[in-house]
Amino acid sequence: MTEEFRSLHVPGRPLVLVNAWDVASARIAEQAGARAVATTSAGVAWSLGAPDGDALGRDDAIGLVGRVARAVGVPVTADIESGYGSPDETVRAVAATGAAGVNLEDGDRGVDEQVKLLAAARAAGPGLFLNARMDAYLRGTGELDEVVARAEAYVAAGADGIFVPGMVDLATVKELAARIPAPLNVMAVSGGPSVAEFAAVGVARVSLGSAVAQAAYAVVERATVEALTSGTYAAVDGALDYGRLNNLMTGYSA
């Protein structure tokens, strides 16, 4: 699966990842035609009763990745946040599940510290697609030259791809794709550029992040408020058929 997953990262023909947070969402994505499945750390954490941001225990996170990897027939890549305390141990555990890749974010770490962690992660999972996420734009501290320099350092440390969430300006994304010596991953946002627009500027991977999980939980909130106030149930119009969802789980064992 790892080589298949690696081959899907083509600048100008981006891999589109509609991030899942449980087995059902992963199997729905696969059935809808997804060429790979990515987990969302936020969605996984919320579904397991923890906030996003390395608060989830490694065993819980890896357990979910393993269930997803066993449930689908396409490559799986796991969002492991900042590594759950020990990125190399976490990467080794992810590799053992059969997943094909990981996302490892830098947060507020300095370049030198993150380079060491990426190198350790590379050694722990030599076959995995190591996607290095940098949070400079999310934190409002990103300058183009600094982001490119950081990306170059991450690639030199063993990263296979660079994930730059928080930037959707196409002119900037185009320059990042041209200057970063690895496939570029961006995070799509509602109302932002389309997949085709990102493809046209050289993006190799487009992720939806936690957006789908957030939208699903919004339905829960709307349905609850509606049922408790007006006593109606329009919020659940368009729900997937019970039998179809149940059939997705047939033959699967956690």
C-alpha positions as CSV (number, residue, x, y, z in Angstrom):
1,M,0.0,0.0,0.0
2,T,2.8,2.4,0.7
3,E,4.2,2.6,-2.8
4,E,0.6,2.9,-4.2
5,F,0.0,5.8,-1.8
6,R,3.3,7.5,-2.7
7,S,2.4,7.3,-6.4
8,L,-0.8,9.2,-5.8
9,H,1.0,12.4,-5.0
10,V,1.3,14.1,-8.4
11,P,1.6,17.9,-8.7
12,G,-1.2,19.1,-10.9
13,R,-3.3,15.9,-10.3
14,P,-3.9,16.1,-6.6
15,L,-4.9,13.3,-4.3
16,V,-8.1,14.4,-2.6
17,L,-8.6,13.3,1.0
18,V,-12.0,13.7,2.6
19,N,-10.8,13.0,6.2
20,A,-12.5,10.2,8.2
21,W,-12.8,9.8,11.9
22,D,-14.2,6.3,12.3
23,V,-14.7,3.1,10.3
24,A,-18.1,4.1,8.9
25,S,-16.8,7.5,7.6
26,A,-13.8,5.7,6.1
27,R,-15.8,3.1,4.3
28,I,-18.2,5.7,3.0
29,A,-15.3,7.7,1.6
30,E,-13.9,4.5,0.0
31,Q,-17.3,3.5,-1.5
32,A,-17.7,7.0,-2.9
33,G,-14.5,6.6,-4.9
34,A,-11.7,7.9,-2.7
35,R,-8.3,6.6,-3.8
36,A,-7.0,6.8,-0.2
37,V,-8.4,7.5,3.3
38,A,-6.9,10.0,5.8
39,T,-7.9,10.3,9.4
40,T,-8.5,13.7,11.0
41,S,-6.9,14.0,14.4
42,A,-9.6,16.4,15.6
43,G,-12.5,14.2,14.5
44,V,-10.8,11.1,16.0
45,A,-10.2,12.9,19.3
46,W,-13.7,14.3,19.5
47,S,-15.3,10.9,18.7
48,L,-13.2,9.3,21.5
49,G,-14.0,12.0,24.1
50,A,-10.8,14.2,23.9
51,P,-10.0,17.6,22.6
52,D,-7.7,18.0,19.6
53,G,-4.1,19.0,20.3
54,D,-2.2,15.9,21.5
55,A,-4.7,15.3,24.4
56,L,-5.7,11.8,23.0
57,G,-3.7,8.9,24.3
58,R,-1.4,7.1,21.8
59,D,-3.1,3.8,22.3
60,D,-6.6,5.2,21.5
61,A,-5.3,7.0,18.4
62,I,-3.4,4.0,17.1
63,G,-6.4,1.7,17.8
64,L,-8.6,3.8,15.6
65,V,-6.0,3.9,12.8
66,G,-5.8,0.2,12.9
67,R,-9.5,-0.3,12.7
68,V,-9.7,2.0,9.7
69,A,-6.8,0.3,8.0
70,R,-8.4,-3.1,8.4
71,A,-11.7,-1.8,7.2
72,V,-10.8,-0.4,3.8
73,G,-9.0,-1.6,0.7
74,V,-7.2,1.6,-0.1
75,P,-4.2,3.2,1.5
76,V,-4.7,4.9,4.8
77,T,-2.7,7.9,6.2
78,A,-2.9,8.8,9.8
79,D,-2.9,12.2,11.4
80,I,-0.7,11.8,14.5
81,E,-0.7,15.5,15.6
82,S,2.6,16.2,17.1
83,G,3.4,12.6,17.7
84,Y,1.6,11.9,21.0
85,G,4.7,12.4,23.1
86,S,7.1,10.3,21.2
87,P,6.8,10.6,17.4
88,D,9.1,7.7,16.6
89,E,7.2,5.3,18.8
90,T,4.0,6.5,17.3
91,V,5.2,6.2,13.8
92,R,6.4,2.6,14.5
93,A,3.0,1.8,15.9
94,V,1.2,3.3,12.9
95,A,3.4,1.3,10.5
96,A,2.4,-1.9,12.4
97,T,-1.3,-1.2,11.6
98,G,-0.7,-1.4,7.9
99,A,-1.2,2.3,7.3
100,A,0.7,3.8,4.4
101,G,1.5,7.3,5.8
102,V,1.4,9.8,8.6
103,N,1.0,13.5,9.1
104,L,3.4,15.0,11.8
105,E,2.9,18.6,12.7
106,D,5.4,21.1,14.0
107,G,3.1,23.3,16.1
108,D,5.3,25.8,17.9
109,R,8.5,23.8,17.7
110,G,11.6,25.4,16.3
111,V,13.1,24.1,13.1
112,D,16.0,22.3,14.7
113,E,13.8,20.4,17.1
114,Q,11.3,19.4,14.4
115,V,14.1,18.3,12.1
116,K,15.3,15.9,14.8
117,L,11.8,14.5,15.4
118,L,11.2,14.1,11.6
119,A,14.5,12.3,11.3
120,A,13.6,9.9,14.1
121,A,10.1,9.4,12.6
122,R,11.8,8.6,9.2
123,A,14.0,6.0,10.8
124,A,11.0,4.5,12.7
125,G,8.8,4.2,9.6
126,P,11.2,4.0,6.6
127,G,8.5,2.9,4.2
128,L,5.7,5.3,5.3
129,F,4.9,8.5,3.4
130,L,5.9,11.1,5.9
131,N,3.9,14.3,5.4
132,A,5.4,17.1,7.4
133,R,2.8,19.7,8.5
134,M,3.9,23.2,9.3
135,D,1.6,25.4,11.2
136,A,3.1,28.9,10.5
137,Y,0.1,30.1,8.5
138,L,-2.4,28.7,10.9
139,R,-0.6,30.6,13.7
140,G,-0.4,33.8,11.6
141,T,3.4,33.9,11.7
142,G,4.2,32.6,8.2
143,E,6.4,34.5,5.8
144,L,6.9,32.9,2.4
145,D,10.7,32.6,2.5
146,E,10.6,31.3,6.1
147,V,8.0,28.6,5.1
148,V,10.1,27.5,2.1
149,A,13.3,27.3,4.2
150,R,11.5,25.3,6.9
151,A,10.1,23.0,4.2
152,E,13.5,22.4,2.7
153,A,14.9,21.5,6.1
154,Y,12.0,19.1,6.7
155,V,12.6,17.4,3.3
156,A,16.3,17.1,4.1
157,A,15.3,15.4,7.4
158,G,13.3,12.8,5.5
159,A,9.8,14.2,4.8
160,D,8.2,13.0,1.7
161,G,5.6,15.7,1.5
162,I,4.9,19.1,2.9
163,F,1.5,20.1,4.3
164,V,0.8,23.8,4.7
165,P,-2.7,24.3,6.1
166,G,-4.0,27.9,6.5
167,M,-2.9,29.1,3.1
168,V,-5.4,29.1,0.2
169,D,-4.3,32.2,-1.8
170,L,-3.6,30.7,-5.1
171,A,-0.6,33.0,-6.0
172,T,1.1,32.1,-2.8
173,V,0.2,28.4,-3.1
174,K,1.7,28.4,-6.7
175,E,5.0,29.8,-5.4
176,L,5.1,27.3,-2.6
177,A,4.5,24.4,-5.0
178,A,7.2,25.7,-7.3
179,R,9.8,26.3,-4.6
180,I,9.3,23.4,-2.1
181,P,11.2,20.3,-3.3
182,A,8.4,17.8,-2.4
183,P,4.7,17.3,-3.1
184,L,2.6,20.1,-1.6
185,N,-0.5,19.4,0.5
186,V,-3.0,22.1,1.2
187,M,-6.2,22.2,3.3
188,A,-9.4,23.1,1.5
189,V,-11.9,25.4,3.1
190,S,-15.5,26.1,2.3
191,G,-15.7,28.9,-0.2
192,G,-12.0,28.6,-1.0
193,P,-10.4,27.4,-4.2
194,S,-11.7,24.2,-5.9
195,V,-9.6,21.1,-6.4
196,A,-9.2,22.1,-10.1
197,E,-7.9,25.5,-9.1
198,F,-5.4,24.0,-6.7
199,A,-4.3,21.5,-9.4
200,A,-3.7,24.3,-11.8
201,V,-1.0,25.8,-9.4
202,G,0.8,22.5,-8.8
203,V,-0.7,21.2,-5.6
204,A,-0.3,17.4,-5.2
205,R,-2.7,16.8,-2.3
206,V,-5.8,18.4,-1.0
207,S,-7.2,17.6,2.4
208,L,-10.5,18.6,4.0
209,G,-9.1,18.2,7.5
210,S,-11.7,18.2,10.3
211,A,-14.4,20.0,8.2
212,V,-16.5,16.9,7.4
213,A,-16.5,15.9,11.1
214,Q,-17.5,19.4,12.1
215,A,-20.3,19.4,9.5
216,A,-21.6,16.0,10.8
217,Y,-21.6,17.3,14.4
218,A,-23.5,20.4,13.2
219,V,-26.3,18.1,12.0
220,V,-26.4,16.6,15.5
221,E,-26.8,20.1,17.0
222,R,-29.4,21.2,14.5
223,A,-31.4,18.1,14.9
224,T,-31.3,18.3,18.7
225,V,-32.4,21.9,18.8
226,E,-35.1,21.4,16.3
227,A,-36.5,18.3,18.0
228,L,-36.5,20.1,21.4
229,T,-38.0,23.3,20.2
230,S,-40.3,22.9,17.2
231,G,-40.7,19.2,17.7
232,T,-39.9,18.6,14.0
233,Y,-37.1,16.6,12.4
234,A,-36.2,18.3,9.1
235,A,-32.5,18.5,10.1
236,V,-32.1,14.8,9.3
237,D,-33.6,15.0,5.8
238,G,-31.2,13.5,3.4
239,A,-29.7,11.0,5.9
240,L,-28.0,8.0,4.5
241,D,-30.2,4.9,4.3
242,Y,-30.0,2.6,7.4
243,G,-29.6,-0.5,5.3
244,R,-26.8,1.0,3.2
245,L,-24.9,2.0,6.3
246,N,-25.5,-1.3,8.0
247,N,-24.3,-3.2,4.9
248,L,-21.0,-1.2,5.0
249,M,-20.3,-2.9,8.3
250,T,-21.2,-6.4,7.2
251,G,-18.2,-8.6,7.3
252,Y,-16.1,-6.1,9.2
253,S,-14.8,-7.0,12.7
254,A,-13.2,-4.4,14.9
